Amino acid sequence: MIENAKKAAAYKAVDAYVKNNYAVGIGSGSTIIYAVQRLASKIREEKLSIVCVPTSFQAHQLILENNLQLTTLDQYPELDIVFDGADEADSDLTLIKGGGGCQTQEKIVAACAKQFIVIADYRKNSKKLGDNWLKGIPIEVIPMAYVPIMQRLKSLGGTAELRMAQMKAGPVITDNGNFILDWKFDKVPNDWDKVNTIIKMFPGVVETGLFVRLATKAYFGEADGSVTEKSA
């Protein structure tokens, strides 16, 4: 049921937005697998010329596995569109991302795109952040600064934890060689943009998993196979 919902959202988004000669950002996560598969079939069927920029090691591998043309932001600093998932999206399309630890690259690529399209299943569609996603907001930090930053985050309310690895001893290490803190806020702020700016100013913070005013539109696959669309 969940996989069908993800697939429905991914297919509808790709079919609606991809055009010939596009430079496309490829996000990370389980839903993106279906988007890349649909993109690959669309390129073959319609003989499109498309180049793809990955946001993570996973996205890089997906592009290669599906025989898509891989490129970088060095060659294409402005992208036509980005497809990416989300851990949660509120009514304004403010997002929490970074459950997979790739939020820094994802935000860089999203900020380079003319359109940022979110694809996810119905569980990620919320009225406000924290309704469904209970693991907190991921924040990538320089390793030596993680304890001071944890203390600063606690001063904002809630708790902050160093994300620990599941298959090795010690913390999760990002693609950039950094740590991740998960900040579990105790109340929903009135202004996520302000909160994001405050956290970004903490010395040692690389990037947050708050995506404010970046998403253009979201496609949420429903349990019955339909797709709910939400615009920013």
ABEGO torsion letter per residue (X at the ends): XAAAAAAAAAAAAAAAABBBGBBBBBBBEAAAAAAAAAAAAAAAAAGBBBBBBBABAAAAAAAAAAGBBBBBAAABABBABBBBBBABBBAAGBBBBGAAGAAAAAAAAAAABABBBBBBBAAABBABBGAABAAEBBBBBBAAAAAAAAAAAAAAEEBBBBBBBAABBEBBBBAAGBBBBBBBBABBBABAAAAAAAAAABBGBABBABBBGABABBBBBBAAGBBBBBBX
